[in-house]
Amino acid sequence: MHGYTGKLLEVDLSTGATRDLPLDPGLARDYIGGSGLAARLYLDRVGGAPYPAPLDPANPLIVMTGPVAGHLLPGSSRFALCARSPQTGLWGEASCGGFFAPALKAAGYDGLIVTGAASSPVYLLVENGQAELRDAAHLWGRDTYETDDALKAAHGAAARTVSIGPAGENLVCYAAAVHDKGHVAGRTGMGAVMGSKRLKAIVALGKGKPPVAAPASLKPLREDVLARQADNLTSQTFHAYGTDGAMYVGSLMGDVPFHNWRAGEWDDDAIQALDGATMAETILTSAGTCHSCSVACKREVAVEDGPYIVAKGPGPEYESVAAFGSLLLVPDLAATAAANDRCNRYGLDTISCGATLAFAIEATEAGLLDSHLAWGDAAGILQAVDEIAHRRGLGDLLAEGSAAVADRLGPAAAAFEVTVKGLEMAMHSPRTYHGLGIGYATAPRGACHNAANVYLMMGGALYPELGLEEGLPEQSSEGKALMSAVGQDYACVQNAASFCMLNSLNLSPTEMAEALAAVTGFPYTVEEIKQAGERLWQLKHGINYLLGATAADDRLPPRLLEPLEDGPTAGSVPDMALMLSEFYALRDMDVEGRPSRARLEALGLADLADQLGV
């Protein structure tokens, strides 16, 4: 096969057995890779009801690369960790960049399927087509940075690692898996799935490289994308200031959350203090990047004095700065860097952690929760991060996430919970981008800002080949269902191929088809790209339905349907009834959220139709 190694590795941690499985070329073409192929493998493996619980040994953890990973196309470095989520109970996926995807393919595998649970901590070593489980008792209890250091000392600097920290070991429901240092597969609790299996880490290294079908076609495509990046203002902003370079501009548009989404404005100096330009002038030490990426949006930072000392290392992305800064009313970049550093080391999703703390502060204010937390109290917030990772005191409760805590506290707490399908909402506002509202509500993994790329499309990343030829007003719901559906389908293909979403600014659907064809040899067309995207979205949505989700779960939290009185989005809320009606019609779904049999059969998903009973 071109672009793929043609092999998957199956690991049964309960028995210690490993075996190679051939990758079916038909599945590779139809589901491409990443979370798309992982969803197909998940459904094929779990069979019918009852479906394994998230922390059950039988719940498969699937780690999957995509065909373009390891080659030199810009932004082609990502991999996905997928399983039933301990945070939502539904389809879970976490995407991550860095260097692990090329390393796993160099080690001889396109992906891993891990089942069972080890009797004691282990790590998985994958090297040049061989796999071995090794004792990890000496690593259990260490943070992810310490684990990475120890594994590189044992296996060489070329080894690439994915590990969990204390949060994953303690089954925090939003525990993350961390690749090397600072590349984080953050969302939906995949770190807890690894912890439940006592899988401390995965190590990959090797010297293989899958062949490319048409290497001569890749060079001009790469040059075109690089040239476009050099002229693209957003790409250059991310290059200069990281993703946090969007903080101040985003606040002017109403995109940044303040005070747990209760306010549309905040002190201008406080916002500027958290912006990427300020980071560049104060705590930034250098830029970091992922394999074959010229945007280099990663930040390296150090805080050498003051109350929040941070050793030189990976700095916070925009999402982390917003989650621990503006959302919690902490106007201190050093404090947000310290929170990000702790979350990375412990293996915690910064979005869910910050949002859960915002929920807890509001619940404390309302007398529903007894806690030490308060708005703007950075020291107390950092203490709570420690407590969550180790499940100490209040942290044992907050480790369950804001949706679960709200259920325990009673109906009054629902007003403070900002989740979709149990997943805390990302730091971009559907009051600003109404299309994000329908995107959040219908994203398979919950409130995911990357599921539809709507805010990027509103910034100019339109796709005329897919039927989106002109922009639409931001604070308007008209036409946003189509924009979201198109964006979802294209995002599914990007993820499956292993492209970074930021690459969507500089890679058209036509070029996506050309890139996949050049790498794999499969003669992809734009029409096939469109169909593949909907196939992957319908598959994940269908899995959610089988796991208990219904149309009632396709909603925004009440907080986001409350109009604000101030700021750029004053009075603006998305018309969810309008967008959902249009969206279901576009997807050929009934009022219960189930697609028609004809639609699924046309996508090659007749088996899913059988399981859904349509």
C-alpha positions in Angstrom: 0.0 0.0 0.0 1.1 3.6 -0.7 1.0 6.1 2.2 0.2 3.3 4.7 2.4 0.7 6.4 -0.5 -1.7 5.7 -0.4 -3.0 9.3 -2.2 -2.5 12.6 -1.0 -3.7 15.9 -3.5 -5.4 18.3 -2.5 -5.6 21.9 -4.4 -7.5 24.6 -3.2 -6.1 27.9 -5.0 -8.8 29.9 -2.9 -11.6 28.4 0.1 -9.7 27.1 -0.5 -10.9 23.6 0.3 -8.8 20.6 -0.4 -9.6 16.9 -0.2 -7.8 13.6 -3.3 -7.3 11.6 -3.5 -6.3 7.9 -5.0 -3.0 7.0 -7.8 -3.6 4.5 -7.2 -1.3 1.5 -11.0 -0.8 1.0 -11.3 0.4 4.6 -8.3 2.7 4.1 -9.8 4.3 1.0 -13.3 4.7 2.5 -12.4 5.8 6.0 -8.9 7.2 5.3 -7.3 7.1 8.8 -7.3 9.0 12.0 -10.6 9.1 14.0 -12.5 8.1 10.8 -10.8 4.7 10.5 -10.8 4.4 14.3 -14.6 4.8 14.4 -15.0 2.1 11.8 -12.8 -0.3 13.7 -14.6 0.5 17.0 -18.0 -0.3 15.6 -16.7 -3.5 14.0 -15.1 -4.6 17.3 -17.7 -3.8 19.9 -20.6 -5.4 18.0 -24.1 -4.8 19.3 -25.4 -3.9 22.7 -24.4 -4.0 25.5 -21.5 -1.7 24.6 -18.5 -1.8 27.0 -18.4 0.9 29.6 -15.7 3.5 29.1 -13.4 2.1 31.8 -14.2 -1.5 31.1 -11.2 -3.5 29.9 -13.2 -4.5 26.8 -13.5 -0.8 25.7 -10.9 -0.7 22.9 -8.5 2.2 22.8 -7.6 2.9 19.2 -4.6 5.0 18.3 -4.6 5.9 14.6 -2.4 7.9 12.2 -3.4 9.0 8.7 -1.9 8.5 5.2 -0.2 11.8 4.9 1.5 11.6 8.3 5.3 11.3 8.0 5.5 13.0 4.6 6.5 16.6 4.0 3.1 18.3 3.3 2.7 21.2 5.8 0.6 20.4 8.8 0.5 16.6 8.2 1.5 15.4 11.6 -1.5 14.4 13.6 -2.8 11.3 15.2 -6.0 10.4 17.1 -6.7 8.5 20.3 -10.3 7.1 20.3 -12.5 5.1 22.6 -15.8 5.4 24.4 -15.4 8.4 26.5 -15.4 8.3 30.3 -16.3 12.0 30.3 -19.4 11.8 28.0 -20.2 8.1 27.7 -20.3 8.7 24.0 -17.8 8.5 21.1 -14.5 9.9 22.3 -11.6 11.2 20.3 -8.6 13.3 21.0 -6.4 14.7 18.3 -2.7 15.5 18.7 0.1 16.9 16.6 3.9 16.7 17.2 6.0 13.8 16.0 4.4 10.6 17.2 2.4 9.9 14.0 5.5 9.8 11.8 7.3 7.8 14.5 4.6 5.1 14.7 4.6 4.7 10.9 8.4 4.5 11.0 8.0 1.8 13.6 5.9 -0.1 11.1 2.3 0.5 12.0 -0.6 2.7 10.9 -2.4 2.3 14.2 -2.8 0.4 17.5 -5.9 -1.4 18.9 -5.5 -1.9 22.7 -7.9 -4.0 24.7 -7.9 -5.5 28.2 -6.2 -4.2 31.3 -2.8 -5.1 32.6 -2.5 -6.5 36.2 0.2 -4.0 36.9 1.5 -0.9 35.1 3.1 -1.4 31.7 4.2 0.6 28.7 4.1 -0.5 25.1 7.3 -0.4 23.1 6.9 -0.4 19.3 10.1 -0.5 17.4 10.9 -1.4 13.8 7.9 -3.8 13.3 8.2 -5.4 16.8 6.1 -4.8 19.8 6.8 -5.5 23.5 5.0 -4.8 26.8 7.4 -3.7 29.5 7.1 -3.1 33.2 6.2 0.5 34.1 6.0 0.2 37.9 8.9 2.6 38.2 7.0 5.1 36.1 3.7 4.9 37.8 3.1 8.1 39.8 5.5 10.2 37.7 4.3 13.1 35.7 4.3 13.1 31.9 7.5 15.1 31.6 9.4 12.8 34.0 8.0 9.8 32.1 9.1 11.2 28.8 12.6 11.8 30.2 12.9 8.3 31.6 11.7 6.6 28.4 14.0 8.7 26.2 16.9 7.8 28.6 16.0 4.1 28.1 15.3 4.1 24.4 17.2 7.0 22.9 16.4 10.6 22.0 14.7 9.5 18.8 12.0 7.7 20.8 8.6 9.4 20.7 6.3 8.9 23.6 2.6 9.2 24.6 2.0 9.0 28.3 -0.3 9.7 31.2 0.4 11.4 34.4 -1.3 11.2 37.8 -4.6 12.4 36.4 -4.9 9.4 34.1 -3.7 7.0 36.7 -6.4 8.4 39.1 -9.1 8.1 36.4 -9.9 11.8 36.2 -12.6 11.7 33.6 -11.0 14.5 31.5 -7.5 13.2 31.8 -5.3 13.7 28.7 -2.6 11.8 27.0 0.6 13.8 26.5 3.0 13.3 23.6 6.6 14.1 24.4 6.2 17.4 26.3 3.5 19.8 25.4 1.7 18.0 22.6 -1.6 17.1 24.2 -4.4 14.8 23.2 -6.7 16.6 25.5 -10.3 16.1 25.0 -12.8 13.4 26.1 -10.7 11.6 28.7 -8.5 9.3 26.7 -5.9 9.5 29.5 -8.4 7.9 31.9 -9.0 5.1 29.4 -5.2 4.5 29.4 -5.2 4.7 33.1 -8.0 2.1 33.4 -5.9 -0.3 31.3 -2.7 0.5 33.4 -1.1 1.6 30.2 1.4 4.2 31.3 2.9 5.0 28.0 3.4 4.1 24.3 6.9 4.4 22.8 7.5 4.4 19.1 10.7 4.5 17.0 11.9 3.0 13.8 13.4 3.7 10.4 10.6 2.7 8.1 8.8 5.0 5.7 5.7 4.0 3.7 6.2 4.6 0.0 4.3 7.5 -1.8 2.4 6.7 -5.0 3.4 9.9 -6.8 6.2 11.8 -5.0 6.7 14.2 -7.9 3.2 15.5 -7.4 3.8 16.4 -3.7 6.6 18.9 -4.2 4.7 21.5 -6.2 1.7 21.1 -3.9 3.9 21.6 -0.8 5.4 24.7 -2.4 2.0 26.2 -3.2 0.8 25.6 0.4 3.9 27.2 1.8 3.6 30.2 -0.4 0.0 30.6 0.7 1.0 30.4 4.3 3.5 33.2 3.8 0.7 35.5 2.5 -2.0 34.4 5.0 -2.4 36.9 7.9 -3.9 34.3 10.3 -1.0 31.8 9.6 1.5 34.6 10.1 -0.1 35.7 13.3 0.0 32.2 14.7 3.6 32.0 13.6 4.6 35.2 15.3 2.4 35.0 18.5 1.0 31.4 18.6 -2.7 30.7 18.8 -2.9 33.1 21.7 -2.3 35.8 19.2 -6.0 35.7 18.7 -6.8 36.7 22.3 -7.2 40.5 22.0 -8.7 40.6 18.5 -11.1 37.8 19.5 -12.2 39.8 22.5 -13.1 42.7 20.2 -15.4 40.4 18.3 -16.9 38.9 21.4 -15.3 35.5 20.8 -13.5 35.2 24.2 -15.3 34.0 27.2 -15.4 36.0 30.4 -16.7 35.1 33.9 -17.9 31.7 32.9 -19.6 33.1 29.8 -21.6 35.6 31.9 -20.0 38.8 30.6 -19.4 40.3 27.2 -16.6 42.6 28.3 -13.7 42.7 30.7 -10.9 45.2 31.6 -9.0 46.0 28.4 -5.7 45.9 30.2 -6.5 42.5 31.6 -7.2 41.1 28.1 -4.0 42.6 26.7 -2.1 41.1 29.6 -3.1 37.7 28.4 -2.5 38.2 24.7 0.1 36.4 22.6 1.8 39.7 21.8 2.4 40.2 25.6 3.6 36.6 25.8 6.2 37.4 23.1 7.4 40.4 25.0 7.6 38.8 28.5 7.8 35.0 29.1 8.4 33.7 25.5 11.8 31.9 25.0 11.3 30.4 21.6 8.8 28.9 19.1 8.1 25.2 18.7 6.6 23.2 15.9 5.2 19.9 14.8 6.6 17.6 12.1 6.8 19.3 8.6 5.0 22.5 9.8 6.2 25.9 9.0 3.5 27.8 10.9 5.3 26.8 14.2 2.5 28.0 16.5 3.8 26.3 19.6 5.3 28.5 22.3 8.2 27.8 24.7 8.0 29.9 27.8 9.7 30.4 31.2 8.7 32.4 34.3 11.8 33.1 36.4 10.4 35.1 39.3 7.2 36.0 41.1 4.7 33.7 42.7 4.3 31.5 39.6 7.7 30.1 38.6 7.5 28.0 35.4 10.6 26.1 34.2 11.4 26.6 30.5 9.1 24.4 28.5 5.9 24.3 26.5 3.7 27.3 26.9 -0.1 27.7 26.8 -2.2 27.8 23.6 -5.1 30.2 23.3 -7.6 27.7 24.7 -5.5 27.2 27.8 -5.0 31.0 28.4 -8.7 31.6 28.0 -9.7 28.6 30.2 -7.4 29.7 33.1 -7.4 33.4 32.3 -10.5 35.2 31.0 -13.0 32.5 31.9 -11.8 32.6 35.6 -11.0 36.4 35.6 -7.3 35.8 36.2 -5.4 38.6 34.3 -2.0 37.1 34.8 -0.1 35.4 32.0 2.4 33.8 34.4 -0.5 32.2 36.4 -2.1 30.8 33.2 1.4 29.5 32.1 1.7 27.8 35.5 -1.8 26.2 35.2 -0.9 25.0 31.7 2.4 23.5 32.9 0.7 21.7 35.8 -2.1 20.3 33.5 0.5 19.1 31.0 2.6 17.4 33.6 -0.5 15.9 35.4 -2.1 15.0 32.1 -5.3 17.1 32.3 -7.3 18.7 29.5 -7.0 22.4 30.1 -10.3 23.3 28.5 -12.4 20.9 30.7 -10.3 21.6 33.8 -10.6 25.4 33.6 -14.3 25.2 32.7 -15.0 22.8 35.6 -13.3 25.3 37.9 -15.5 28.1 36.6 -18.5 26.0 37.2 -17.3 25.2 40.7 -16.7 28.9 41.5 -20.2 29.9 40.4 -21.7 26.9 42.3 -19.8 28.1 45.4 -21.2 31.6 45.0 -24.7 30.2 44.8 -24.2 28.2 48.0 -24.4 24.8 46.3 -20.8 23.9 46.8 -18.4 24.4 49.7 -15.1 25.3 48.3 -12.1 27.6 48.6 -12.4 28.8 45.0 -13.0 32.4 43.9 -12.9 34.5 40.8 -9.4 35.7 40.0 -7.7 33.7 42.8 -4.9 32.2 40.9 -3.3 30.5 43.9 -6.5 28.8 44.8 -7.1 27.7 41.2 -3.6 26.2 41.0 -4.3 24.4 44.3 -7.5 23.0 42.8 -5.6 21.7 39.8 -3.3 19.8 42.2 -6.3 18.4 44.0 -8.1 17.3 40.9 -5.1 15.4 39.5 -4.6 13.5 42.7 -8.4 13.3 43.6 -7.8 15.0 47.0 -10.6 16.7 48.9 -12.7 18.9 46.6 -10.7 17.6 43.6 -12.2 14.1 44.0 -15.6 15.6 43.1 -14.4 18.0 40.4 -12.4 15.2 38.7 -15.8 14.0 37.4 -16.3 17.1 35.3 -18.9 19.8 35.5 -21.8 17.9 33.9 -21.5 15.1 36.5 -21.0 17.5 39.4 -24.1 19.5 38.2 -26.1 16.3 38.3 -25.0 15.7 41.9 -25.7 19.2 43.0 -29.3 19.3 41.6 -31.3 21.3 39.1 -30.1 24.7 40.3 -26.5 23.9 39.2 -27.6 23.4 35.6 -27.4 27.1 35.0 -23.7 27.2 35.6 -22.8 24.1 33.5 -21.5 25.0 30.0 -21.2 21.6 28.3 -22.6 19.8 25.2 -23.1 16.1 25.5 -21.1 16.3 28.8 -18.0 17.9 27.2 -17.1 21.4 28.4 -17.3 24.0 25.7 -14.2 25.3 23.9 -13.2 28.9 24.2 -15.0 30.3 21.2 -18.4 31.9 21.4 -21.6 30.9 19.4 -22.9 34.3 20.3 -20.3 35.6 17.9 -20.3 32.8 15.4 -23.8 31.4 15.2 -22.6 28.6 13.1 -20.5 27.5 16.0 -23.8 26.9 17.9 -25.0 24.3 15.5 -21.5 23.0 15.1 -21.1 22.5 18.9 -24.6 21.0 19.3 -24.1 18.4 16.6 -20.3 17.6 16.9 -20.0 13.9 17.7 -17.6 14.3 20.6 -19.5 17.3 22.1 -18.6 21.0 22.3 -15.7 20.9 19.9 -14.5 24.0 18.1 -12.5 22.0 15.6 -15.4 19.8 14.5 -16.6 22.2 11.8 -14.0 24.9 11.5 -16.8 27.5 11.4 -14.8 30.3 13.0 -12.0 29.7 10.4 -14.6 29.8 7.6 -16.0 33.0 9.0 -12.4 34.3 8.8 -12.3 33.6 5.1 -11.5 29.9 4.7 -14.4 29.2 2.3 -14.7 26.2 0.1 -16.5 26.9 -3.2 -15.8 23.4 -4.4 -18.0 22.2 -1.5 -20.8 24.7 -2.1 -19.6 27.5 0.1 -18.9 30.4 -2.2 -19.4 33.5 0.0 -19.2 34.6 3.6 -22.2 35.1 5.9 -22.8 37.6 8.7 -21.3 36.3 11.9 -24.2 37.1 14.2 -26.8 35.6 12.1 -28.2 32.0 12.0 -29.3 32.1 8.3 -27.4 29.6 6.2 -25.2 28.4 9.1 -26.6 24.9 9.1 -25.2 24.3 5.6 -21.9 26.0 6.5 -21.6 23.8 9.6 -22.5 20.6 7.8 -19.9 21.3 5.0 -17.4 22.3 7.6 -18.0 19.1 9.7 -17.5 16.9 6.7 -14.3 18.6 5.6 -13.0 18.6 9.1 -13.6 14.8 9.3 -11.5 14.3 6.2 -8.7 16.6 7.5 -8.6 14.6 10.8 -8.7 11.3 9.0 -5.8 12.3 6.7 -3.8 13.6 9.7 -3.8 17.3 8.6 -3.8 20.1 11.2 -7.0 22.1 11.1 -5.0 25.3 10.7 -3.9 23.9 7.3 -7.5 24.4 6.1 -6.6 28.0 5.7 -4.1 27.1 2.9 -5.3 23.8 1.5 -8.4 23.7 -0.7 -10.6 20.6 -1.0 -9.3 20.1 -4.5 -5.7 20.1 -3.2 -6.8 17.8 -0.4 -8.0 15.3 -3.0 -4.8 15.8 -4.9 -2.6 15.2 -1.8 -4.4 12.1 -0.8 -4.2 10.7 -4.4 -0.5 11.5 -4.6 0.3 9.8 -1.3 -2.1 6.8 -1.5 -2.6 6.2 -5.2 -6.3 6.1 -4.7 -7.8 8.4 -7.3 -9.7 10.7 -4.9 -11.9 13.4 -6.4 -13.5 16.4 -4.6 -16.8 14.5 -4.8 -15.3 11.5 -3.1 -13.8 13.9 -0.4 -17.3 15.2 0.2 -18.8 11.8 0.4 -16.1 10.5 2.7 -16.5 13.4 5.0 -20.2 12.7 5.4 -19.6 9.0 5.8 -17.3 9.7 8.7 -19.6 12.2 10.4 -22.6 9.9 10.0 -20.7 7.0 11.4 -19.6 8.9 14.5 -23.1 10.3 15.0 -24.6 6.9 14.6 -22.2 5.4 17.2 -23.4 8.1 19.6 -27.0 7.1 19.0 -26.1 3.5 19.7 -24.4 4.6 22.9 -27.5 6.5 24.1 -27.5 9.9 22.6 -30.7 11.3 20.9 -31.7 14.5 19.3 -32.3 15.9 22.7 -28.5 16.0 23.2 -28.0 18.2 20.1 -28.3 21.4 22.1 -26.4 24.3 23.5 -26.2 24.8 27.3 -28.8 27.4 28.6 -26.0 29.8 29.5 -25.2 30.3 25.8 -28.8 31.0 24.9 -28.9 33.9 27.4 -28.2 37.2 25.6 -25.6 39.4 27.1 -26.2 43.1 27.9 -22.8 44.3 27.1 -19.9 43.7 24.7 -19.7 43.1 20.9 -22.4 40.3 21.1 -24.9 42.2 23.2 -28.4 40.7 22.4 -27.0 38.1 20.1 -27.9 34.4 20.5 -28.0 31.7 17.9 -31.4 30.5 16.6 -31.0 26.9 17.4 -34.5 25.8 16.3 -33.9 27.2 12.9 -30.4 25.8 12.4 -31.3 22.4 13.8 -34.3 22.1 11.5 -32.2 23.0 8.5 -29.3 20.8 9.6 -31.5 17.7 10.1 -33.0 18.2 6.7 -29.5 18.5 5.1 -28.5 15.3 6.9 -31.7 13.5 6.0 -32.5 12.9 9.7 -35.8 12.4 11.4 -36.8 14.3 14.5 -35.1 11.8 16.7 -31.7 12.5 15.1 -31.6 9.2 13.0 -30.6 9.4 9.4 -32.6 7.6 6.7 -31.6 4.1 5.6 -31.3 5.4 2.1 -28.8 8.0 3.1 -26.7 5.5 5.1 -26.7 2.9 2.3 -25.6 5.5 -0.2 -22.6 6.1 2.1 -21.8 2.4 2.5 -23.1 2.2 6.0 -25.9 -0.4 5.7 -24.6 -2.2 8.7 -25.0 1.0 10.8 -28.5 1.4 9.5 -29.3 -2.2 10.7 -28.0 -1.4 14.2 -29.9 1.9 14.3 -33.1 0.1 13.2 -33.8 2.5 10.3 
